[in-house]
Amino acid sequence: MTTSTALLLADLTGVAVFAASGASAAVAKRLDLFGVVFVGFVAALGGGIFRDLAIDEAPPLAFGDWRYAATAAVTAAAVFWLHPQFARLRTTVLVLDAAGLALFTVTGTVRALDAQVPAVGACVIGMLTAIGGGLGRDLLTAEIPVVLRREIYAVAALAGSVLVALLDALGHANAGWLTAAAAVVFLLRLVALRRRWSAPVATLRAPRTETRQPPVNPVPE
């Protein structure tokens, strides 16, 4: 299997995973069929569209290759019709979401590096490719984006992007090493969920209020 074929399969797998994640969130908000498919489409392809625009690839693959849009739409529609069974698979959805995060991190970073984007920029593009769809999903379903909460999500994607950039710099950006990089992101995300790791959050303290004693009236002599 060539690297380009492996990237295509990884991309389409990530599209299906994030489409399922977005569609399940839309079903929970009781959106209609069109709404479920639309949210699934955004969740699956939002990050990839940003990536392609950032590396000046026109039209973006989401619009130029029918397989991307078809995979997202079919997966989201399947979740709409099968959501009673799908709703019982919350753990499976989290695992699939972690897999999609890992796949999109790797493919986004590799495509940015192939487009001659410098390593730092490629790492940022790779991270945003992985989290962009989730941002769109959460905003459309009126949720605080998961990447802005305590969970280790964007941090895992950024770590994976840095690892891919290092592998590319060392000349090891082949299918085997890239699979290993995706596995690192996947495991980091799952361990963070399991152990409830989180990024630091600012501690808010209530303002101190001074209690003043009432004045003592002088006793008349």
C-alpha positions as CSV (number, residue, x, y, z in Angstrom):
1,M,0.0,0.0,0.0
2,T,1.4,3.4,-1.0
3,T,1.6,6.3,1.4
4,S,-1.0,8.3,-0.6
5,T,-3.5,5.4,-0.4
6,A,-2.9,5.0,3.3
7,L,-3.5,8.7,3.8
8,L,-6.7,8.5,1.8
9,L,-8.0,5.6,3.8
10,A,-7.0,7.3,7.1
11,D,-8.8,10.5,5.9
12,L,-12.0,8.7,5.0
13,T,-11.9,6.7,8.2
14,G,-11.5,9.9,10.2
15,V,-14.4,11.4,8.2
16,A,-16.7,8.6,9.1
17,V,-15.7,8.7,12.7
18,F,-16.3,12.4,13.2
19,A,-19.5,12.3,11.1
20,A,-20.8,9.7,13.6
21,S,-19.7,11.8,16.5
22,G,-21.4,15.0,15.1
23,A,-24.5,13.2,14.1
24,S,-24.9,11.6,17.6
25,A,-24.6,15.1,19.2
26,A,-27.2,16.4,16.7
27,V,-29.6,13.6,17.5
28,A,-29.2,14.3,21.2
29,K,-30.4,17.9,20.4
30,R,-33.4,16.5,18.6
31,L,-32.5,18.0,15.2
32,D,-34.3,16.7,12.1
33,L,-32.6,14.5,9.4
34,F,-31.2,17.5,7.5
35,G,-29.8,19.0,10.7
36,V,-28.2,15.7,11.7
37,V,-26.6,15.2,8.4
38,F,-25.4,18.9,8.3
39,V,-23.8,18.7,11.7
40,G,-22.2,15.4,10.8
41,F,-20.8,17.0,7.6
42,V,-19.4,19.9,9.5
43,A,-17.9,17.7,12.2
44,A,-16.3,15.4,9.7
45,L,-15.1,17.9,7.1
46,G,-14.7,21.2,8.9
47,G,-11.1,20.6,9.9
48,G,-10.1,19.3,6.5
49,I,-11.6,22.3,4.7
50,F,-9.6,24.6,7.0
51,R,-6.5,22.6,6.2
52,D,-6.9,22.8,2.5
53,L,-7.7,26.5,2.5
54,A,-4.6,27.1,4.7
55,I,-2.3,25.2,2.3
56,D,-4.0,26.8,-0.8
57,E,-5.4,23.6,-2.2
58,A,-8.5,24.5,-4.2
59,P,-11.1,23.3,-4.2
60,P,-10.8,21.6,-0.8
61,L,-11.0,17.8,-0.9
62,A,-14.4,18.0,0.9
63,F,-15.8,19.5,-2.3
64,G,-13.4,18.2,-5.0
65,D,-13.6,14.5,-4.1
66,W,-17.1,13.1,-3.8
67,R,-16.0,10.3,-1.6
68,Y,-15.5,12.7,1.4
69,A,-18.9,14.3,1.3
70,A,-20.6,10.9,0.5
71,T,-18.8,9.2,3.5
72,A,-19.9,12.0,5.9
73,A,-23.5,12.1,4.6
74,V,-24.1,8.3,4.6
75,T,-22.5,7.9,8.1
76,A,-24.6,10.8,9.6
77,A,-27.8,9.4,8.0
78,A,-27.0,6.0,9.4
79,V,-26.6,7.4,12.9
80,F,-29.9,9.2,12.5
81,W,-31.8,6.0,11.7
82,L,-29.9,3.7,14.1
83,H,-29.5,6.2,17.0
84,P,-31.3,4.0,19.6
85,Q,-28.7,1.3,19.2
86,F,-25.9,3.9,18.8
87,A,-26.9,5.8,22.0
88,R,-25.9,2.7,24.0
89,L,-22.4,2.8,22.7
90,R,-21.1,5.9,24.4
91,T,-17.8,4.3,25.2
92,T,-17.4,3.2,21.6
93,V,-18.2,6.7,20.4
94,L,-15.4,8.2,22.7
95,V,-13.0,5.6,21.4
96,L,-13.9,6.3,17.8
97,D,-13.6,10.1,18.4
98,A,-10.1,9.5,19.8
99,A,-9.3,7.5,16.7
100,G,-10.6,10.3,14.4
101,L,-8.5,12.8,16.4
102,A,-5.4,10.7,15.8
103,L,-6.0,10.1,12.1
104,F,-6.8,13.8,11.3
105,T,-3.8,15.0,13.3
106,V,-1.4,12.8,11.2
107,T,-3.0,13.4,7.8
108,G,-3.4,17.2,8.4
109,T,0.3,17.6,9.5
110,V,1.6,15.4,6.6
111,R,-0.4,17.3,4.0
112,A,0.8,20.6,5.4
113,L,4.4,19.4,5.3
114,D,3.9,18.1,1.7
115,A,2.7,21.6,0.8
116,Q,6.1,23.0,2.0
117,V,4.6,24.7,5.1
118,P,7.3,25.2,7.7
119,A,7.3,22.7,10.6
120,V,5.8,25.1,13.2
121,G,3.0,26.1,10.8
122,A,2.4,22.5,9.8
123,C,2.0,21.5,13.5
124,V,-0.6,24.2,14.0
125,I,-2.5,23.2,10.8
126,G,-2.4,19.5,11.9
127,M,-3.8,20.4,15.3
128,L,-6.6,22.6,13.8
129,T,-7.4,19.9,11.2
130,A,-8.0,17.5,14.1
131,I,-10.1,19.8,16.3
132,G,-11.8,22.0,13.7
133,G,-14.7,19.7,13.0
134,G,-15.3,19.2,16.8
135,L,-15.4,23.0,17.2
136,G,-18.0,23.3,14.5
137,R,-20.1,20.5,15.9
138,D,-20.1,22.0,19.4
139,L,-20.9,25.5,18.2
140,L,-23.8,24.2,16.0
141,T,-25.2,22.2,19.0
142,A,-24.8,25.1,21.4
143,E,-22.2,23.4,23.5
144,I,-18.9,24.9,24.9
145,P,-16.3,23.4,22.6
146,V,-14.6,20.4,24.1
147,V,-11.2,21.8,23.2
148,L,-11.8,24.8,25.5
149,R,-12.7,22.7,28.5
150,R,-10.3,20.9,30.9
151,E,-10.0,17.7,28.8
152,I,-6.7,16.8,27.1
153,Y,-7.9,17.0,23.5
154,A,-6.2,19.8,21.5
155,V,-3.0,19.1,23.5
156,A,-3.0,15.5,22.3
157,A,-3.4,16.7,18.7
158,L,-0.6,19.2,19.1
159,A,1.7,16.6,20.6
160,G,1.0,14.3,17.7
161,S,1.6,17.0,15.1
162,V,5.0,17.8,16.7
163,L,5.9,14.1,16.6
164,V,4.9,13.9,12.9
165,A,7.1,16.9,12.1
166,L,10.0,15.4,13.9
167,L,9.6,12.1,12.0
168,D,9.5,14.1,8.7
169,A,12.7,16.0,9.7
170,L,14.4,12.7,10.5
171,G,13.3,11.1,7.2
172,H,11.0,8.6,8.8
173,A,7.6,9.8,7.5
174,N,6.6,6.5,6.1
175,A,3.3,4.6,6.7
176,G,4.7,2.5,9.7
177,W,6.1,5.5,11.6
178,L,3.0,7.6,10.9
179,T,0.8,4.9,12.2
180,A,2.8,4.8,15.3
181,A,2.4,8.6,15.7
182,A,-1.4,8.2,15.3
183,A,-1.3,5.5,18.0
184,V,0.5,7.9,20.4
185,V,-2.3,10.5,19.9
186,F,-5.0,7.8,20.3
187,L,-3.5,6.3,23.5
188,L,-2.8,9.8,25.0
189,R,-6.4,10.8,24.5
190,L,-7.8,7.5,25.9
191,V,-5.5,7.6,28.9
192,A,-6.5,11.2,29.6
193,L,-10.2,10.2,29.5
194,R,-9.5,7.2,31.7
195,R,-7.5,9.1,34.3
196,R,-9.4,12.4,33.9
197,W,-6.3,14.4,33.1
198,S,-6.9,18.0,32.4
199,A,-5.1,21.2,31.6
200,P,-4.7,23.8,34.4
201,V,-7.8,26.0,35.0
202,A,-7.7,29.4,36.6
203,T,-9.0,29.4,40.2
204,L,-11.5,32.1,40.8
205,R,-11.7,33.6,44.2
206,A,-14.6,35.5,45.6
207,P,-13.7,39.1,46.4
208,R,-13.0,39.8,50.0
209,T,-15.5,41.9,51.8
210,E,-14.5,43.9,54.8
211,T,-16.9,43.9,57.7
212,R,-17.0,47.2,59.5
213,Q,-17.9,47.5,63.1
214,P,-20.7,50.0,63.8
215,P,-19.4,53.1,65.6
216,V,-19.7,53.0,69.3
217,N,-21.7,55.9,70.7
218,P,-20.0,57.7,73.6
219,V,-21.6,57.2,76.9
220,P,-22.7,60.6,78.3
221,E,-21.1,61.6,81.6
